[in-house]
Amino acid sequence: MRWEVFAVGALMLLAGPAEAQPPAVPPSAEQIGAAQQALATLDEDRIESDQAYAGAIAGHLYVVLAAPGVSEAQRAGLRYALVVILAQAGRHDRAQEAAEALLREQPGDRRAYDVALLAAQRAERWPRVAVLVERGLAALSPEDEAELFSPAKVSGHLRAVPEADGESRARIAEALLAAGWPAETEPPSAADWLRLILIDRALEVGETGTARRFAGQVQGLGAALQLATSRRYDALVSDADRLASVRSAIEREDRSTAARLAADPEDSLRLIDRATFLRSIGRDQAVLDLLLPVMSDVRIVAGRHERALWLVNEAAYSLIATGAAGEAVELMRPLFTMDLDANPELVNTSINFVGILWQAGQAEEALQRAESFMTDGAQHASDYGRMWISANAVCAATDLRRSADAEAWLQRMSAIADSNRSAMLQALLCRGDLDSAEPVLLRALEDERNRGSAILWLQDYQPPAHGVAAQRLREAFLRLRARPAVEAALARLGHRLSLPIPAVIYGWY
């Protein structure tokens, strides 16, 4: 919510000798004039990085709020801004007071909850975050609730709460599930990660029955795989039930994604869900039968919804899986030339295009595209995405026997390696450096947030029928998996199963 609260008129204020608190007496004309004088020179970046500056801006906001002649619309907007600026300034008690005043005045206003949640997160007051979620779910209209608690925002709120505060995480998850989040617009599996939070909390406090109840509500394959493979859930899943539960989840999600799509065949998100699921279980020809008929012009496909370009992505990876990597490249190529500013989702397919080029054996172009992206598009990508670009560049440079270039790309990755351990593993395995790859994998297994995924990397999957690059990486990874320290870590933390699916979604190549 970057500064949208300021879009309420021209009252942008600059620093001065003001304090971040309401004035004790009505402000003088000089104070008001000083506060309003530098409206156009507010430094947003400095507010985010300089608490003293943010505190001074908050003082000016208080001055203007106390001034005569400010319209109610402007005053309301400034009160939203005040909460945000106080939070930026580290004045957390005052930010909470200002947020509570907003909520008292406008208890059904989504924006008031938005800024209150932002302030609570900045203060790292996780129990308050949980309380605000509960209050918002109770107070807001269905439309405002859907906006405030969109999947992306819920993910942001919960990922901000430390794993150590299991109680606050569980409160948020339970409130959302009780409210029916995320409603029928999302697939049944969309709430599985909330169920996993509640399962973890119940096991932590010794409530096995509660954990078993939530485990019985799990809908999707991803969560079922975690329950089946992690020793954390041994009290819930017997050895005899592990593969049976996975197969049941496959059948359940197959029925669910097919039924949802049949009910609305033109819905892009339902089409993506169906295609992604089919690809995750190795039914790539079914993906192509579903998607290729609508791929006559991928620009038109991308324009049907902001996330519709993922249809092109799924089709491309299924083409690779069926031995048509060259066709996958040509299918994806037009997306790389589209305007990232117009659709930020394109950053993901641009990143994936570099990997597809490399997998298709077009290492020279992959390297060129990686350099082009890092020059012109890197500002659109997270560290996670930049890691994938770099990893694919390392692999392409290695295939071209340009060791110096590969090492230079590896050096770029070193400072942000923990943001994407899977990409770091790819780069190191392409270089044949198992000694460096081993600690990366072990750290992923020990990291509470990565552990479930890392355990899934180590399972036995169905081998790919096509894809030389992926198979080569998989063979290197299996050598890494066989190292004694890795085997010991997996035996302590998880179970290794022979899964009836390929490694493309849940495994590591």
C-alpha positions, 0 to 999 in steps of 0.5 A: 500500500505504498503511499496511496493514503496520501492521494487525498489532495495536495497536503504533502508535508515536509520535515521541520521542528515539529514533534510526532504528537498532537500540538498542545494548543491550536497551531499558529498560522506560521506553523500551518504555513511551515507545514504546508510549504514544502508539499511537493518535495516530500521524500517517500524513499527517505520516509521509509529509511529515516525514522527521524524524518518520518517522525517530523513528517508525522508532526506536520500531519498533526499540525495540519489535522489541527488547522482550521479550513481542512475539509473532512475528506482531506482530514480523513485521508490525513488520518490514514497517512498519520497511522502509516507515518507514525509506524514508519517513524517507530512511534508504535504506541501512537500509531496504534492509538491513531489506528484505533481512533480510525477504527472507532470512527469508521468500524466498517472501513476497509482502509482503516483495517489496512493501515492498522494491520500495517502499523501492527506488523511494523511494530511486530505486535503479532497478537494485535495482528491476529485481533485485527484480522478477527475484528475485520472479518466480523465488521466488514462487508463481503466485498471489503473482506475479500479485498482486505483478505485477498490471498496475497494479503493473507499470505503477507500477514501470515508470513510476517508472523514468526514461526515461533509465535504459533499462537498468533499464527493459529488465531489468524488461520482459525479466524479465516477458516471459520469465516469461510476464507477464501470463499468459492472463488478459490479452489478447495485446496487454497486453504490447506496451508492454513490447516497445516498451521493449525495442525502444527499448533495443535501438535505443539500444544499436545492436542492430537485430536484437533490436529487429526481433525484438521488433517482430515479436512486437507483437500489438495495434493501439496498438503497431503504430501507434506503430511505423508513425508514429514516426521512432524506428522507421524502421530497423524499418518501411519506408515500404511496410510502414507501412499494411500493418502497421497493417491486419495489426494490426487483423485480428490484434486483431479475431481475438484479441478475438473468439476470447477473448470466444467462449471465455468470453462472460460475462467482463466484461474480455473483453467490454470488450476486444472493445467497445473494440477495435471502437470504436477501428476505427469499428465502433460498430454492432457495439459496440451489437449486443454491449452494448445487450442487457445494458444493461437496468439499468446498475447491474446491469452495473456490479455484475458486476465492478469494471471492468464500468461501462466496458461502459456507457462504450463503449456510450455513446460508440458511441451518440454515434458513431451519432448518438444522443447523447441516448440516450448521456446517459440510459444514463450518467446512473445511474452518476453517482448511484452511490457513488464510495466503493463503487467508485472506478472510477466516477470515470472514468465520472463524468468522462466523463459531463460530456463526454458531456453537452457532446457531446450539446449539454446544456452547462448540465447539463454545467457543473452536473455539473462543478461538482458533481463538483469539489465532491463527487468531486474527491478521488477523481480524479487531476490527469489526471481533473480536467483532463478535467472542467475541459476539458469545463467550459470547452467547455460554458461557451464554448458558453453564451457565459459567457466569465468562467466558461470563463476561471475553469475555464482558470485552474484547469487552469493549475497542472496543465496538464502532467498532461493535455496532451490536455485542455489542448488541448481547452480552448484549442481550444474557446476558439479560442486556437490561439496558446496551444494550439500550445506545448502540442502542441509540448511534448507532441511533445518530451516523451519520455513523451508523444511517441508519443501526440502523433504519433498525434494528428497522423495523418489519421483517418476523419471522424466521421459524427456528433458536432457538438462532436467535429467542431468540435474536430477542425476546430480541431485540424487548423488547429493541425496546419497551423501551420508549427512543428507541421508541422516538429516532426511531419516531424522526429519522425514520419510522417503516415499516412491511417489506416483508423480514426476518431480516437476512441481514438488520435487527437485527436478 
